[in-house]
Amino acid sequence: MSDRTSPSPLWTRDFTIITLGSVVSMFGNAMSGFAMSLMVLDISDSTLLYAIYIAMFTLPQLIMPIFSGALLDRFSRKKTIYCLDFFSAFLYFVMAAVLRTGWFSFPVFALCCFLLGSIQSTYMVAYESFYPLLISEGNFQKAYSIASVLETLSAVMVPVSTFLYGLVGIAPLLFINGICFLTAAVMETRIGARETYIEDQKRTRRRDQGPIRQMLTDTREGFLYLAAEKGLLAIALYFAFSAICGGVSSVIVLPYFKRTFANGEYWFMFVMGFSLAGRAIGGLIHYRMNIPAEYRYGIALAVYVLISIWEGIYLFFSFPVMMVLNFLVGLGGVTSYTIRISATQSYVPDEKKGRFNGAFNMLSTLGALAGEFAAGVMTLFLPERIVLLSAMLLCALAALVFIGGGRKHVAAIYNRNS
């Protein structure tokens, strides 16, 4: 009897490896990614070009998840993860070597960002579909709270990146990121989990279909599955609108701080640091304490509305108020993330995770891309703070329409034990 009632251990060998590998690659990416943003702003001094740079990284994430999600339900997600990390390491080494010579071309740099976005989008579908397979039963909320905390802590590299970028330039930071990806790839090759869903999918494959036609069939089935699951569809549609607002914020906030305040990038990091603190503290709370299943839907809906309002208004206040509001946004954001991803990833069957995550990521990317382009254009005519406020009010409305309006179906997913 005691064996059945004792909780399964979370920190298995495979879960430990995937967690440590994620830490290494996330820390390297956080450092080099922010440095690249600063480089683009320093060279162009244009919000529009900055939006183009972000959009070139985001654009492939609109298409790649659709096809990669279908493929990754039939092929090894583990091999995909470490092969993409090996290739990312190679690409960052090449970029570091070229930029070290002093040569720079914005079109070529944008093309590299497009390639990195293609890799990142495929990797995320593979990772999000493989990670749940390494979580022991009953530990989904705890596992995803750890992932959120580690992602938050990786932002510690942003001030480090700013300091090193001013000291040594961009090339050494890209080289360090290459080392991080190489280390993560080597670690991920040691994961031993069996991917039984591959054999299950082979038995369902139609013999009269070639690989391309099979992929298109699987892609169509992914969207049909999402459309048939009313709760998942409502969640996906809300997060598509949330991504629109995230795209607006990513284009507006850093340039706003740089132009409005002396040493604005440092004020940006300081204010955003309170959001990270909120996420870190919230993640630790979720690791130590499970939210009772029957309250998760209500908490999620309230959080979706509140963080939209807080994020929409904080640029209108003084620094102390900005810090408090960003702390609350971070605390609410990690709660939103933990409830949503632990619920959906435990709800979707293993053999459909790739297609679901591909479709979900495609909708989110479409939203982010629309938000990035809209923000770049709208700031030519409207104050940046007004653009951000309008976007966040739209996000709050979307929460009420899709999550509030779909209460019956969304609550059935969120209020499950996972």
C-alpha positions as CSV (number, residue, x, y, z in Angstrom):
1,M,0.0,0.0,0.0
2,S,2.8,2.4,0.8
3,D,4.3,1.9,-2.6
4,R,1.1,3.1,-4.3
5,T,0.6,6.1,-2.1
6,S,4.2,7.4,-2.0
7,P,4.9,10.1,-4.7
8,S,7.1,9.2,-7.7
9,P,10.5,10.9,-7.6
10,L,10.8,13.9,-9.9
11,W,14.6,14.1,-10.2
12,T,15.2,11.0,-12.3
13,R,18.4,10.7,-14.3
14,D,16.8,11.7,-17.6
15,F,14.9,14.7,-16.0
16,T,18.1,15.9,-14.4
17,I,20.0,15.7,-17.7
18,I,17.3,17.6,-19.7
19,T,17.1,20.2,-16.9
20,L,20.9,20.8,-16.7
21,G,21.1,20.9,-20.5
22,S,18.4,23.5,-20.6
23,V,20.1,25.7,-18.0
24,V,23.4,25.8,-20.0
25,S,21.7,26.6,-23.4
26,M,19.3,29.1,-21.8
27,F,22.0,31.0,-20.0
28,G,24.1,31.3,-23.2
29,N,21.1,32.3,-25.3
30,A,20.0,35.0,-22.8
31,M,23.5,36.5,-22.9
32,S,24.0,36.6,-26.6
33,G,20.4,37.4,-27.5
34,F,20.3,40.7,-25.5
35,A,23.7,41.7,-26.9
36,M,22.5,41.2,-30.4
37,S,19.5,43.5,-29.6
38,L,21.8,46.2,-28.3
39,M,24.0,45.9,-31.4
40,V,21.0,46.4,-33.7
41,L,19.8,49.4,-31.8
42,D,23.3,50.9,-31.7
43,I,23.8,50.5,-35.4
44,S,20.3,51.4,-36.7
45,D,18.9,53.7,-34.0
46,S,15.5,52.8,-35.4
47,T,12.5,51.1,-33.8
48,L,11.3,50.0,-37.2
49,L,14.6,48.2,-38.1
50,Y,14.7,46.8,-34.6
51,A,11.2,45.4,-35.3
52,I,12.4,43.9,-38.6
53,Y,15.3,42.2,-36.7
54,I,12.9,40.7,-34.2
55,A,10.4,39.7,-36.9
56,M,13.1,37.9,-39.0
57,F,13.7,35.7,-35.9
58,T,10.0,35.2,-35.4
59,L,8.9,34.7,-39.1
60,P,10.1,31.1,-39.5
61,Q,8.4,30.2,-36.2
62,L,5.1,30.8,-38.1
63,I,5.6,28.0,-40.6
64,M,8.1,25.5,-39.1
65,P,6.0,24.4,-36.1
66,I,3.2,23.2,-38.4
67,F,5.4,20.7,-40.2
68,S,7.9,19.9,-37.4
69,G,5.0,19.1,-35.1
70,A,3.7,16.4,-37.5
71,L,7.2,15.0,-38.1
72,L,8.1,14.9,-34.4
73,D,5.1,12.6,-33.7
74,R,6.7,10.0,-35.9
75,F,10.5,10.6,-35.4
76,S,12.8,10.8,-32.4
77,R,12.3,14.1,-30.5
78,K,15.4,13.4,-28.5
79,K,17.7,13.1,-31.6
80,T,16.1,16.2,-33.0
81,I,16.9,18.2,-29.8
82,Y,20.6,17.3,-29.6
83,C,21.2,17.5,-33.4
84,L,19.7,21.1,-33.5
85,D,21.8,22.0,-30.5
86,F,25.0,20.8,-32.3
87,F,24.0,22.8,-35.4
88,S,23.3,25.9,-33.3
89,A,26.7,25.7,-31.8
90,F,28.3,25.5,-35.2
91,L,26.3,28.5,-36.4
92,Y,27.2,30.7,-33.4
93,F,30.9,29.8,-33.9
94,V,30.7,30.9,-37.5
95,M,28.8,34.2,-36.6
96,A,31.4,34.9,-33.9
97,A,34.3,34.4,-36.4
98,V,32.8,36.6,-39.0
99,L,31.8,39.5,-36.7
100,R,35.3,39.4,-35.1
101,T,36.7,40.5,-38.4
102,G,34.6,43.7,-38.1
103,W,32.5,43.0,-41.2
104,F,28.7,43.5,-40.8
105,S,25.8,43.5,-43.1
106,F,22.2,44.0,-41.8
107,P,20.6,41.8,-44.6
108,V,23.1,38.9,-43.9
109,F,22.6,39.3,-40.1
110,A,18.8,39.3,-40.6
111,L,19.2,36.1,-42.7
112,C,21.1,34.5,-39.9
113,C,18.4,35.5,-37.5
114,F,15.9,33.8,-39.8
115,L,17.9,30.6,-39.7
116,L,18.2,30.8,-36.0
117,G,14.4,31.3,-35.7
118,S,13.9,28.2,-37.9
119,I,16.1,26.1,-35.6
120,Q,14.5,27.6,-32.4
121,S,10.9,26.9,-33.6
122,T,11.6,23.3,-34.4
123,Y,13.6,22.8,-31.2
124,M,10.8,24.2,-29.1
125,V,8.2,21.8,-30.6
126,A,10.6,18.9,-30.0
127,Y,11.5,20.0,-26.5
128,E,7.9,20.8,-25.4
129,S,6.7,17.4,-26.7
130,F,9.7,15.4,-25.2
131,Y,10.0,17.1,-21.8
132,P,6.6,15.7,-20.5
133,L,7.8,12.2,-21.3
134,L,10.6,12.7,-18.7
135,I,8.3,13.8,-15.9
136,S,7.1,11.2,-13.4
137,E,3.4,10.8,-12.6
138,G,1.9,13.5,-10.4
139,N,4.8,15.9,-10.8
140,F,3.8,18.0,-13.8
141,Q,3.2,21.3,-11.8
142,K,6.4,20.9,-9.9
143,A,8.4,20.1,-13.0
144,Y,7.1,23.1,-15.0
145,S,7.6,25.4,-12.0
146,I,11.3,24.4,-12.1
147,A,11.5,25.1,-15.8
148,S,10.0,28.5,-15.3
149,V,12.3,29.4,-12.5
150,L,15.4,28.3,-14.5
151,E,14.2,30.3,-17.5
152,T,13.7,33.3,-15.2
153,L,17.2,32.9,-13.6
154,S,18.8,32.8,-17.1
155,A,17.8,36.5,-17.4
156,V,20.6,37.2,-14.8
157,M,22.8,37.0,-17.9
158,V,21.2,40.1,-19.3
159,P,23.1,42.6,-17.1
160,V,26.2,40.4,-17.6
161,S,25.6,40.6,-21.4
162,T,25.3,44.4,-21.3
163,F,28.5,44.8,-19.4
164,L,30.5,42.3,-21.6
165,Y,29.0,43.8,-24.8
166,G,30.4,47.2,-23.9
167,L,33.7,45.7,-22.8
168,V,34.5,43.1,-25.5
169,G,31.9,43.4,-28.2
170,I,29.5,40.9,-29.7
171,A,31.8,38.2,-31.1
172,P,33.1,36.7,-27.8
173,L,29.5,36.5,-26.5
174,L,28.4,34.5,-29.6
175,F,31.4,32.2,-29.2
176,I,30.5,31.6,-25.5
177,N,26.9,30.8,-26.7
178,G,28.3,28.3,-29.1
179,I,30.1,26.5,-26.3
180,C,26.9,26.5,-24.3
181,F,25.0,24.8,-27.1
182,L,27.7,22.3,-27.7
183,T,27.8,21.4,-24.0
184,A,24.0,21.0,-23.9
185,A,24.0,18.8,-27.0
186,V,26.6,16.4,-25.5
187,M,24.6,16.1,-22.3
188,E,21.3,15.5,-24.2
189,T,22.8,12.5,-26.0
190,R,23.0,10.7,-22.7
191,I,19.2,10.7,-22.1
192,G,18.0,7.1,-22.1
193,A,14.2,7.5,-22.3
194,R,12.5,5.2,-24.8
195,E,10.1,7.0,-27.3
196,T,7.4,4.3,-27.5
197,Y,5.1,6.6,-29.4
198,I,7.2,6.2,-32.6
199,E,6.4,2.5,-32.9
200,D,2.7,3.2,-32.2
201,Q,2.7,5.8,-35.0
202,K,4.5,3.5,-37.4
203,R,1.6,1.0,-37.0
204,T,-0.9,3.7,-38.0
205,R,1.0,5.0,-41.0
206,R,-0.8,4.4,-44.3
207,R,1.3,2.4,-46.7
208,D,-0.1,4.2,-49.8
209,Q,1.2,7.6,-48.6
210,G,4.7,8.9,-49.2
211,P,6.5,10.9,-46.4
212,I,5.4,14.3,-47.7
213,R,1.8,13.3,-48.1
214,Q,1.9,11.6,-44.6
215,M,3.3,14.8,-43.1
216,L,0.5,16.9,-44.6
217,T,-2.1,14.4,-43.4
218,D,-0.6,14.5,-39.9
219,T,-0.5,18.4,-40.0
220,R,-4.2,18.5,-40.9
221,E,-5.0,16.0,-38.1
222,G,-3.2,18.3,-35.7
223,F,-5.5,21.2,-36.5
224,L,-8.5,19.0,-36.6
225,Y,-7.6,17.7,-33.1
226,L,-7.2,21.2,-31.8
227,A,-10.5,22.3,-33.4
228,A,-12.3,19.3,-31.9
229,E,-11.0,20.0,-28.4
230,K,-13.0,23.1,-27.5
231,G,-11.0,23.7,-24.3
232,L,-7.6,23.5,-26.0
233,L,-8.9,25.7,-28.8
234,A,-10.0,28.4,-26.4
235,I,-6.7,28.3,-24.6
236,A,-4.8,28.4,-27.9
237,L,-6.8,31.4,-29.2
238,Y,-6.3,33.4,-26.0
239,F,-2.6,32.8,-26.1
240,A,-2.5,33.9,-29.7
241,F,-3.8,37.3,-28.5
242,S,-1.5,37.2,-25.6
243,A,1.4,36.7,-28.1
244,I,0.2,39.7,-30.1
245,C,0.6,41.8,-27.0
246,G,4.0,40.2,-26.1
247,G,5.2,41.1,-29.6
248,V,4.1,44.7,-29.1
249,S,5.9,44.9,-25.8
250,S,9.1,43.3,-27.1
251,V,9.3,46.0,-29.8
252,I,8.4,49.0,-27.6
253,V,9.8,48.7,-24.1
254,L,13.6,48.6,-24.6
255,P,13.6,51.4,-27.2
256,Y,11.3,53.4,-25.0
257,F,13.7,53.2,-22.0
258,K,16.8,53.9,-24.2
259,R,15.2,57.1,-25.6
260,T,13.4,58.4,-22.5
261,F,16.1,57.9,-19.8
262,A,19.8,58.4,-19.6
263,N,21.5,54.9,-19.6
264,G,18.0,53.6,-20.4
265,E,19.1,50.0,-21.0
266,Y,20.3,49.8,-17.4
267,W,17.0,51.2,-16.1
268,F,15.2,48.7,-18.4
269,M,17.2,45.9,-16.8
270,F,16.5,47.1,-13.3
271,V,12.8,47.5,-13.8
272,M,12.5,44.2,-15.6
273,G,14.5,42.6,-12.8
274,F,11.5,43.0,-10.5
275,S,9.4,41.0,-13.0
276,L,12.1,38.3,-13.0
277,A,12.1,38.3,-9.2
278,G,8.3,37.8,-9.2
279,R,8.6,34.9,-11.6
280,A,11.4,33.3,-9.5
281,I,9.5,33.6,-6.3
282,G,6.3,32.4,-7.9
283,G,8.1,29.4,-9.4
284,L,9.5,28.5,-6.0
285,I,6.0,28.7,-4.5
286,H,4.6,26.4,-7.1
287,Y,7.4,24.0,-6.6
288,R,6.7,23.8,-2.9
289,M,2.9,24.0,-3.0
290,N,0.4,22.6,-5.4
291,I,-2.6,24.8,-6.3
292,P,-5.8,22.8,-5.5
293,A,-7.2,21.5,-8.8
294,E,-10.6,23.0,-8.3
295,Y,-9.2,26.6,-8.1
296,R,-6.8,26.5,-11.0
297,Y,-9.3,27.8,-13.7
298,G,-10.5,30.7,-11.6
299,I,-7.0,31.7,-10.6
300,A,-5.8,31.5,-14.2
301,L,-8.6,33.7,-15.5
302,A,-8.1,36.4,-12.9
303,V,-4.3,36.3,-13.5
304,Y,-4.8,36.7,-17.3
305,V,-6.9,39.9,-16.8
306,L,-4.8,41.4,-14.1
307,I,-1.4,41.0,-15.6
308,S,-2.7,42.5,-18.9
309,I,-3.8,45.6,-17.0
310,W,-0.6,45.9,-14.9
311,E,1.6,45.5,-18.0
312,G,-0.4,48.1,-19.9
313,I,-0.1,50.9,-17.4
314,Y,3.3,50.5,-15.8
315,L,5.1,52.8,-18.3
316,F,2.9,55.7,-17.1
317,F,4.3,55.7,-13.5
318,S,7.5,56.5,-11.7
319,F,10.3,53.9,-11.3
320,P,9.1,52.6,-7.8
321,V,5.6,51.9,-9.1
322,M,7.0,50.3,-12.3
323,M,9.0,47.9,-10.1
324,V,6.0,46.9,-8.0
325,L,3.8,46.4,-11.1
326,N,6.4,44.4,-12.8
327,F,6.9,42.2,-9.7
328,L,3.2,41.5,-9.8
329,V,3.3,40.8,-13.6
330,G,6.1,38.3,-13.0
331,L,4.3,36.6,-10.1
332,G,1.2,36.3,-12.2
333,G,3.0,35.3,-15.3
334,V,4.6,32.2,-13.8
335,T,1.3,31.2,-12.3
336,S,-0.3,31.5,-15.7
337,Y,2.5,29.5,-17.3
338,T,2.5,26.7,-14.7
339,I,-1.2,26.2,-14.8
340,R,-1.5,26.3,-18.5
341,I,1.4,24.1,-19.6
342,S,1.1,21.5,-16.8
343,A,-2.6,21.1,-17.6
344,T,-2.3,20.9,-21.4
345,Q,0.8,18.7,-21.6
346,S,-0.7,16.2,-19.2
347,Y,-4.1,16.3,-21.1
348,V,-2.8,15.8,-24.6
349,P,-1.9,12.2,-25.5
350,D,1.8,11.5,-26.1
351,E,1.3,10.6,-29.8
352,K,-0.4,13.9,-30.4
353,K,1.8,16.2,-28.4
354,G,4.0,17.2,-31.4
355,R,1.0,18.2,-33.6
356,F,-0.7,20.0,-30.7
357,N,2.4,21.9,-29.7
358,G,3.1,22.7,-33.4
359,A,-0.3,24.1,-34.0
360,F,-0.3,26.0,-30.6
361,N,3.2,27.5,-31.4
362,M,2.1,28.5,-34.9
363,L,-0.9,30.4,-33.6
364,S,1.3,32.1,-30.9
365,T,4.0,32.9,-33.4
366,L,1.4,34.4,-35.8
367,G,0.2,36.6,-32.9
368,A,3.8,37.6,-32.0
369,L,4.7,38.5,-35.5
370,A,1.5,40.5,-36.0
371,G,2.2,42.4,-32.8
372,E,5.9,43.1,-33.7
373,F,5.0,44.5,-37.1
374,A,2.0,46.5,-35.8
375,A,4.1,48.0,-33.0
376,G,6.8,49.0,-35.5
377,V,4.3,50.8,-37.7
378,M,2.0,52.2,-34.9
379,T,4.9,53.9,-33.1
380,L,5.4,56.1,-36.2
381,F,2.0,57.7,-35.4
382,L,1.3,57.1,-31.7
383,P,3.2,57.4,-28.5
384,E,4.8,54.1,-27.4
385,R,3.0,54.0,-24.1
386,I,-0.4,54.4,-25.8
387,V,0.4,51.6,-28.2
388,L,1.3,49.2,-25.3
389,L,-1.7,50.2,-23.2
390,S,-4.1,49.5,-26.2
391,A,-2.5,46.1,-26.8
392,M,-2.8,45.0,-23.2
393,L,-6.4,46.1,-23.0
394,L,-7.0,43.9,-26.0
395,C,-5.3,41.0,-24.2
396,A,-7.6,41.4,-21.2
397,L,-10.6,41.4,-23.4
398,A,-9.4,38.2,-25.1
399,A,-9.1,36.5,-21.7
400,L,-12.7,37.3,-20.9
401,V,-14.0,36.2,-24.3
402,F,-12.0,33.0,-24.8
403,I,-11.2,31.7,-21.3
404,G,-14.2,33.2,-19.6
405,G,-16.6,32.4,-22.4
406,G,-15.2,28.8,-22.6
407,R,-15.4,28.2,-18.9
408,K,-17.0,24.7,-19.1
409,H,-14.3,23.3,-21.5
410,V,-11.3,25.2,-20.2
411,A,-12.0,24.3,-16.6
412,A,-12.3,20.7,-17.5
413,I,-8.6,20.9,-18.6
414,Y,-7.2,23.3,-16.0
415,N,-9.0,21.7,-13.0
416,R,-7.5,18.2,-13.6
417,N,-4.9,16.6,-11.3
418,S,-1.6,16.6,-13.2
